[in-house]
Amino acid sequence: MEEPDTQRAQDLLAYIDASPSPWHAVANAAAQLEGRGYRRLAEDEPWQLEPGGAYYVVRDDSSLIAFRIGKGALTRGGFRIVGAHTDSPGFRVKPNAAHAKGPLTALGVEIYGGPILASFADRDLTLAGRVMVRDDSAPGGLGSRLVHFDRPLVRLPNLAIHMNREVNKEGLKFDYQDQLPLFLAALSEELPPEERFRGLLAEQAGVAADDLRSWGLAVADTQPGAFWGPEGEFIADSQLDNLASCHAALAALPDEGPEAGVAVAALFDHEEVGSESYKGASGNFLESVLARIGSGLGLDGDQYRSVLASSWLVSADMAHAYHPSWPRHHDDQHQVEVNQGPVIKVNAAQRYASDELGQAYFARLCEQAGVPHQSYIHRNDLPCGSTIGPMMAARLGLRTVDVGNPMWAMHSVRESAGAEDQGALIEVLKGFYAEAVIGS
């Protein structure tokens, strides 16, 4: 591996390890952007935008849109948007979570998205996310705090094989309601389970237990990301799907205004549960930001719609790498490999938004960047997942191509990918941001 690829992969792992929840992913993205001169805007305040300016806006702490305005007219370059998502499948802690389970205090959890449940068993797990607290100095008397227990805190122990003799043949299965509560501690004679848990959470948030109002807590792995293989040619970490795409979108954003148009990185929460939310990709967040950019740069309604018609969205989400131990789960003519470059994802039923123009356009970007590219199609006899691409293409009338880097074990608590691919995708996205789009 070349040194730039190694460094970009290391930067990715550091970003993931510092971002155990969508709220942390956005907070860390905002800190990076601030360090690069991007200025935060508020949705409930007027915006003053300038050519060449760099800005970002956050919605509800876990979705973020950053943009840099070009030096020339928006009508000459259009919007060049990279869309990704900040959330990953797993567990979320219930409101009344702590309860007695035999001699133990357990935490009730909901399944978030489509995780590989068995991959969470026998791992050193912890909790991270956002808590809402009483804050008399804040609007509405409510404030928020990020929390992250940076040590193993909870566990989902397996059942011994002596009591589950068929586990290796039938697979590890959990009853969703009764067998997924996470073990937290031995029961206390002094404090009820809920009171003890609230005390732990309040201490971590730096507030009194009585000031806790609610929480959004993800169950996170504590094992840091790592390179593996004889030459360190692979990486492993949690949340590669899809913090790798978030990291690439942010890293590719220009440090000075492009010649024309606006470069946009749009990172959304709730993709893993359908995106139908106030801050999801199916909501109005991006639509609102793009319209305000157009208005701030002096476009009337007709000009703004013309700009949208000449814009592009690259929907960046991870792709399925060929798994040689399960060859029958792949289309024989579309066996994409790790460390062989970004993947263009195609589906005739529009589960991915790439059409023939999008495929050709992204392939050209790869060629200009000196990066190989691959094409992926799901098997006809397996249901195909989807991305934010189709819904955003339809909602905004944006020409869209779905792409992503190849990986193994998608939706496991410990995923793997090629260490070289992150740098390759960043280079392609840099080229995407830098050029005036086709048709402008």
C-alpha positions as CSV (number, residue, x, y, z in Angstrom):
1,M,0.0,0.0,0.0
2,E,1.1,3.5,-0.7
3,E,1.5,5.9,2.3
4,P,-1.5,8.1,1.4
5,D,-3.8,5.1,1.3
6,T,-2.5,3.8,4.6
7,Q,-3.1,7.2,6.2
8,R,-6.6,7.6,4.8
9,A,-7.5,4.2,6.1
10,Q,-6.0,5.0,9.5
11,D,-8.0,8.3,9.5
12,L,-11.1,6.4,8.7
13,L,-10.6,4.0,11.6
14,A,-9.9,6.9,14.0
15,Y,-13.1,8.6,12.9
16,I,-15.2,5.5,13.4
17,D,-13.7,4.7,16.8
18,A,-14.5,8.3,18.0
19,S,-18.0,8.0,16.6
20,P,-19.9,5.2,18.4
21,S,-23.3,6.7,17.6
22,P,-24.8,8.9,14.9
23,W,-24.7,11.8,17.3
24,H,-21.0,11.4,17.8
25,A,-20.4,10.9,14.1
26,V,-22.0,14.3,13.4
27,A,-20.2,16.1,16.3
28,N,-16.8,14.8,15.1
29,A,-17.7,15.8,11.5
30,A,-18.6,19.3,12.7
31,A,-15.3,19.6,14.6
32,Q,-13.4,18.6,11.5
33,L,-15.2,21.1,9.3
34,E,-14.7,23.9,11.9
35,G,-10.9,23.1,11.7
36,R,-11.0,23.5,7.9
37,G,-12.8,26.9,8.0
38,Y,-16.4,25.8,7.6
39,R,-18.8,28.0,9.4
40,R,-21.9,26.7,11.2
41,L,-25.3,28.0,10.1
42,A,-28.6,27.6,12.1
43,E,-31.8,26.6,10.3
44,D,-33.9,29.0,12.4
45,E,-31.7,32.0,11.5
46,P,-31.2,34.0,8.3
47,W,-28.2,32.9,6.2
48,Q,-25.6,35.3,4.6
49,L,-23.7,33.3,1.9
50,E,-20.7,34.4,-0.1
51,P,-19.0,33.0,-3.2
52,G,-16.2,30.8,-2.1
53,G,-17.7,30.4,1.4
54,A,-17.8,27.2,3.3
55,Y,-20.7,26.3,5.6
56,Y,-22.4,23.5,7.4
57,V,-25.8,23.0,9.1
58,V,-26.8,20.3,11.6
59,R,-30.4,19.0,12.1
60,D,-31.2,17.4,15.5
61,D,-27.5,16.5,16.2
62,S,-27.3,13.4,14.0
63,S,-27.7,14.7,10.4
64,L,-25.4,17.2,8.8
65,I,-25.1,19.0,5.5
66,A,-21.8,20.8,4.6
67,F,-21.2,22.8,1.4
68,R,-18.6,25.0,-0.2
69,I,-19.8,27.6,-2.7
70,G,-17.9,28.0,-6.0
71,K,-16.2,31.1,-7.2
72,G,-18.3,31.3,-10.3
73,A,-22.1,31.3,-10.8
74,L,-24.1,28.4,-9.5
75,T,-25.9,28.3,-12.8
76,R,-22.6,27.3,-14.4
77,G,-21.8,24.3,-12.2
78,G,-24.9,23.1,-10.4
79,F,-24.9,21.2,-7.1
80,R,-22.5,18.3,-6.8
81,I,-23.8,16.3,-3.9
82,V,-22.4,13.3,-2.1
83,G,-25.1,11.6,0.1
84,A,-24.3,9.1,2.9
85,H,-25.8,8.1,6.3
86,T,-24.5,8.3,9.8
87,D,-26.5,5.4,11.4
88,S,-25.6,1.7,11.5
89,P,-27.7,-1.4,12.4
90,G,-27.6,-2.6,16.0
91,F,-29.6,-2.1,19.3
92,R,-31.1,1.0,20.9
93,V,-31.8,1.1,24.6
94,K,-35.5,1.3,25.6
95,P,-37.0,4.2,27.7
96,N,-37.7,2.0,30.7
97,A,-34.7,-0.2,30.1
98,A,-33.3,-1.4,33.4
99,H,-35.1,-4.4,35.0
100,A,-34.4,-7.4,37.1
101,K,-33.6,-10.6,35.1
102,G,-32.9,-13.4,37.6
103,P,-30.1,-12.2,39.8
104,L,-29.0,-9.6,37.3
105,T,-29.8,-6.1,36.2
106,A,-30.5,-6.2,32.5
107,L,-31.2,-3.5,29.9
108,G,-34.1,-3.9,27.4
109,V,-33.2,-3.0,23.8
110,E,-34.9,-2.6,20.5
111,I,-33.5,-3.9,17.3
112,Y,-32.5,-1.0,15.1
113,G,-32.3,-1.8,11.4
114,G,-31.1,-5.2,10.2
115,P,-28.1,-6.2,12.3
116,I,-26.5,-9.6,12.3
117,L,-27.7,-10.4,15.9
118,A,-25.3,-13.2,16.5
119,S,-22.3,-11.0,15.9
120,F,-23.1,-9.0,19.1
121,A,-22.9,-12.1,21.3
122,D,-19.9,-12.4,23.6
123,R,-18.5,-9.0,22.6
124,D,-17.3,-6.2,24.9
125,L,-20.1,-3.8,24.4
126,T,-20.9,-0.4,25.7
127,L,-23.4,2.4,25.4
128,A,-23.1,5.8,23.5
129,G,-25.5,8.4,22.3
130,R,-27.4,11.5,23.3
131,V,-29.3,12.3,26.5
132,M,-31.7,15.1,27.0
133,V,-31.4,17.0,30.3
134,R,-33.1,19.8,32.2
135,D,-31.3,23.0,31.3
136,D,-33.1,26.2,32.5
137,S,-30.7,28.3,30.4
138,A,-31.6,26.5,27.1
139,P,-34.6,27.2,24.9
140,G,-37.5,25.2,26.2
141,G,-35.6,24.3,29.3
142,L,-34.0,21.3,27.6
143,G,-30.3,20.7,26.7
144,S,-28.5,17.7,25.3
145,R,-25.3,15.9,26.2
146,L,-23.3,13.3,24.4
147,V,-22.3,10.3,26.4
148,H,-19.9,7.4,25.7
149,F,-18.9,4.8,28.2
150,D,-15.4,4.2,26.9
151,R,-15.2,0.8,28.6
152,P,-17.0,-2.5,28.4
153,L,-20.3,-2.0,30.2
154,V,-22.9,-4.5,28.9
155,R,-22.8,-8.0,27.4
156,L,-25.0,-10.5,25.5
157,P,-23.6,-13.8,26.7
158,N,-24.0,-16.9,24.6
159,L,-25.6,-20.1,25.8
160,A,-23.1,-22.9,26.3
161,I,-23.1,-25.5,23.5
162,H,-23.9,-28.2,26.1
163,M,-27.4,-26.6,26.3
164,N,-27.7,-25.7,22.6
165,R,-26.3,-28.7,20.8
166,E,-27.5,-27.7,17.4
167,V,-26.0,-24.2,17.4
168,N,-23.3,-25.0,14.9
169,K,-25.8,-26.6,12.5
170,E,-28.8,-24.3,13.0
171,G,-27.0,-21.1,13.7
172,L,-27.2,-18.8,16.8
173,K,-30.8,-17.5,17.2
174,F,-32.3,-15.2,19.8
175,D,-35.9,-14.6,20.8
176,Y,-36.2,-10.9,20.1
177,Q,-38.1,-10.1,23.2
178,D,-36.8,-12.4,25.9
179,Q,-33.2,-13.2,25.0
180,L,-31.8,-9.8,23.8
181,P,-31.7,-7.8,27.1
182,L,-28.1,-7.0,27.8
183,F,-26.6,-7.9,31.2
184,L,-25.4,-4.8,33.1
185,A,-24.7,-5.7,36.7
186,A,-25.7,-7.9,39.6
187,L,-28.8,-6.8,41.3
188,S,-28.2,-4.3,44.1
189,E,-29.9,-4.5,47.5
190,E,-29.7,-0.8,47.8
191,L,-30.9,0.6,44.5
192,P,-33.6,-0.6,42.1
193,P,-32.4,-1.4,38.6
194,E,-33.8,1.7,37.0
195,E,-32.5,4.1,39.6
196,R,-29.0,2.5,39.4
197,F,-29.0,2.8,35.6
198,R,-30.1,6.4,35.7
199,G,-27.4,7.2,38.2
200,L,-24.8,5.7,35.9
201,L,-26.1,7.7,32.9
202,A,-26.4,10.9,34.8
203,E,-22.8,10.6,36.1
204,Q,-21.6,10.1,32.6
205,A,-23.5,13.1,31.3
206,G,-22.3,15.3,34.2
207,V,-25.8,16.1,35.5
208,A,-28.0,15.1,38.5
209,A,-30.2,12.0,38.0
210,D,-33.3,14.1,38.5
211,D,-32.3,16.2,35.5
212,L,-32.4,13.3,33.0
213,R,-35.3,13.6,30.7
214,S,-34.8,11.0,27.9
215,W,-32.1,9.3,25.9
216,G,-31.1,7.9,22.6
217,L,-28.5,5.3,23.3
218,A,-26.9,2.9,20.8
219,V,-25.1,-0.3,21.8
220,A,-21.5,0.0,20.6
221,D,-18.5,-2.3,20.3
222,T,-15.4,-1.3,22.3
223,Q,-12.8,-3.0,20.1
224,P,-10.9,-0.4,18.1
225,G,-10.5,-0.6,14.4
226,A,-7.5,-2.5,13.0
227,F,-5.5,-3.3,10.0
228,W,-5.2,-7.1,9.3
229,G,-3.5,-9.3,6.8
230,P,0.3,-9.9,6.2
231,E,0.7,-6.4,4.7
232,G,-2.1,-4.7,6.6
233,E,-4.1,-4.8,3.4
234,F,-7.5,-5.1,5.1
235,I,-9.3,-3.2,7.8
236,A,-11.9,-4.2,10.4
237,D,-14.1,-2.1,12.5
238,S,-17.7,-1.5,13.4
239,Q,-19.9,0.9,11.4
240,L,-17.9,0.7,8.1
241,D,-21.4,0.7,6.7
242,N,-21.7,3.6,6.4
243,L,-19.3,5.9,8.3
244,A,-16.7,5.0,5.6
245,S,-18.8,6.9,3.1
246,C,-19.4,9.8,5.5
247,H,-15.6,10.0,6.0
248,A,-14.9,9.9,2.3
249,A,-17.5,12.6,1.5
250,L,-16.1,14.9,4.2
251,A,-12.4,14.2,3.2
252,A,-13.1,15.0,-0.4
253,L,-14.8,18.4,0.2
254,P,-12.6,21.1,-1.3
255,D,-10.6,23.5,0.9
256,E,-11.3,26.3,-1.5
257,G,-14.2,27.1,-3.7
258,P,-14.5,25.2,-7.0
259,E,-14.6,27.2,-10.2
260,A,-18.3,26.9,-10.4
261,G,-21.3,25.3,-8.6
262,V,-21.6,24.2,-5.0
263,A,-19.9,21.1,-3.5
264,V,-22.2,19.4,-0.9
265,A,-21.8,16.6,1.6
266,A,-25.1,15.4,3.0
267,L,-25.0,13.0,5.9
268,F,-28.3,11.6,7.1
269,D,-29.5,9.6,10.1
270,H,-32.2,6.9,10.0
271,E,-31.3,5.3,6.6
272,E,-31.2,1.9,8.2
273,V,-34.8,2.2,9.3
274,G,-36.2,3.7,6.0
275,S,-35.2,7.4,6.2
276,E,-38.8,8.5,6.8
277,S,-38.1,11.1,9.5
278,Y,-37.5,14.7,10.4
279,K,-33.8,14.3,9.7
280,G,-33.8,11.4,7.3
281,A,-33.0,11.5,3.6
282,S,-36.7,11.2,2.8
283,G,-37.4,14.3,4.7
284,N,-37.0,17.9,3.6
285,F,-33.5,18.6,5.0
286,L,-31.5,18.6,1.8
287,E,-34.3,20.1,-0.2
288,S,-34.5,23.0,2.3
289,V,-30.7,23.6,2.4
290,L,-30.4,23.6,-1.4
291,A,-33.3,26.0,-1.8
292,R,-31.7,28.4,0.7
293,I,-28.4,28.2,-1.1
294,G,-30.1,29.1,-4.3
295,S,-32.0,32.0,-2.7
296,G,-28.9,33.2,-0.9
297,L,-27.0,33.3,-4.2
298,G,-29.8,35.3,-5.9
299,L,-31.5,32.7,-8.0
300,D,-35.2,33.0,-8.7
301,G,-37.5,30.0,-8.8
302,D,-37.0,29.2,-12.5
303,Q,-33.2,29.5,-12.2
304,Y,-33.1,27.3,-9.2
305,R,-35.1,24.5,-10.9
306,S,-32.7,24.8,-13.9
307,V,-29.7,24.3,-11.5
308,L,-31.3,21.2,-10.0
309,A,-31.9,19.8,-13.4
310,S,-28.1,20.1,-14.2
311,S,-27.0,18.8,-10.8
312,W,-25.7,15.3,-9.7
313,L,-26.0,13.2,-6.6
314,V,-23.5,10.5,-5.8
315,S,-25.3,8.2,-3.3
316,A,-22.4,6.6,-1.4
317,D,-23.1,3.5,0.6
318,M,-21.1,0.4,1.0
319,A,-21.2,-2.6,-1.4
320,H,-21.1,-6.4,-1.0
321,A,-17.7,-7.8,-1.8
322,Y,-17.4,-11.3,-3.3
323,H,-17.2,-13.8,-0.5
324,P,-15.4,-16.9,-1.8
325,S,-16.8,-19.1,1.1
326,W,-20.3,-18.4,-0.2
327,P,-19.9,-18.1,-3.9
328,R,-23.5,-19.0,-4.7
329,H,-24.7,-15.8,-3.1
330,H,-23.1,-13.7,-5.8
331,D,-23.9,-13.0,-9.4
332,D,-21.1,-14.8,-11.4
333,Q,-20.5,-11.8,-13.7
334,H,-20.4,-9.2,-10.9
335,Q,-18.1,-10.5,-8.3
336,V,-16.6,-7.3,-6.9
337,E,-13.4,-7.5,-4.9
338,V,-11.9,-5.5,-2.1
339,N,-8.9,-3.3,-2.9
340,Q,-10.1,-3.1,-6.5
341,G,-11.8,0.3,-6.4
342,P,-15.3,1.8,-5.9
343,V,-18.3,-0.1,-7.0
344,I,-21.2,1.2,-9.2
345,K,-24.4,-0.4,-7.9
346,V,-27.1,-1.3,-10.5
347,N,-30.6,-2.6,-10.1
348,A,-33.3,-2.7,-12.8
349,A,-36.1,-2.3,-10.2
350,Q,-34.4,1.0,-9.0
351,R,-33.4,-0.3,-5.6
352,Y,-30.2,1.5,-6.7
353,A,-30.7,4.7,-8.7
354,S,-27.8,4.2,-11.2
355,D,-28.9,4.3,-14.8
356,E,-26.7,4.0,-17.9
357,L,-25.8,7.7,-17.8
358,G,-24.9,7.5,-14.1
359,Q,-22.7,4.4,-14.7
360,A,-20.9,6.0,-17.5
361,Y,-20.5,9.3,-15.7
362,F,-19.0,7.7,-12.5
363,A,-16.8,5.4,-14.6
364,R,-15.3,8.5,-16.3
365,L,-14.7,10.1,-12.9
366,C,-12.8,7.0,-11.8
367,E,-10.7,6.9,-15.0
368,Q,-9.9,10.6,-14.6
369,A,-8.7,9.9,-11.0
370,G,-6.6,6.9,-12.1
371,V,-8.8,4.6,-10.0
372,P,-10.3,1.3,-11.0
373,H,-14.0,0.8,-10.8
374,Q,-16.3,-2.2,-10.6
375,S,-20.0,-3.0,-11.2
376,Y,-22.4,-4.8,-8.8
377,I,-25.7,-6.5,-9.4
378,H,-27.6,-8.5,-6.8
379,R,-28.6,-12.1,-7.6
380,N,-32.1,-12.4,-9.1
381,D,-33.2,-14.9,-6.5
382,L,-32.2,-12.7,-3.5
383,P,-34.0,-9.6,-2.3
384,C,-31.9,-6.5,-2.9
385,G,-31.4,-3.8,-0.3
386,S,-31.7,-0.1,-1.1
387,T,-30.1,3.3,-0.4
388,I,-31.0,6.9,-0.1
389,G,-30.3,7.3,-3.8
390,P,-33.7,6.4,-5.3
391,M,-35.8,8.4,-2.8
392,M,-33.6,11.5,-3.2
393,A,-33.5,11.2,-7.0
394,A,-37.3,11.1,-7.0
395,R,-37.9,13.8,-4.4
396,L,-35.5,16.4,-5.9
397,G,-35.3,15.4,-9.5
398,L,-31.6,14.8,-9.2
399,R,-29.6,12.6,-11.6
400,T,-28.1,10.0,-9.3
401,V,-25.6,7.2,-9.3
402,D,-25.3,4.7,-6.4
403,V,-21.8,3.7,-5.5
404,G,-19.8,2.4,-2.6
405,N,-16.7,0.6,-1.5
406,P,-16.8,-3.3,-1.3
407,M,-16.9,-4.9,2.1
408,W,-17.6,-8.2,3.9
409,A,-20.0,-8.9,6.8
410,M,-22.2,-5.9,6.2
411,H,-24.4,-5.2,9.3
412,S,-22.1,-7.2,11.6
413,V,-20.8,-5.5,14.7
414,R,-17.3,-6.1,13.2
415,E,-17.1,-5.5,9.4
416,S,-14.2,-5.8,7.1
417,A,-13.0,-4.0,3.9
418,G,-10.0,-3.3,1.8
419,A,-7.5,-0.7,3.2
420,E,-6.7,0.7,-0.2
421,D,-10.3,1.5,-1.3
422,Q,-10.9,4.4,1.1
423,G,-8.2,6.5,-0.5
424,A,-9.5,5.5,-4.0
425,L,-13.0,6.7,-3.3
426,I,-11.8,10.0,-1.8
427,E,-9.8,10.7,-4.9
428,V,-12.9,10.1,-7.2
429,L,-15.1,12.2,-5.0
430,K,-12.5,15.0,-5.1
431,G,-12.8,15.0,-8.9
432,F,-16.5,14.9,-8.7
433,Y,-16.6,18.0,-6.5
434,A,-14.1,19.8,-8.7
435,E,-15.7,19.6,-12.1
436,A,-18.7,21.3,-13.6
437,V,-21.3,18.6,-14.1
438,I,-22.5,17.1,-17.4
439,G,-25.2,19.3,-19.0
440,S,-24.3,22.5,-17.1
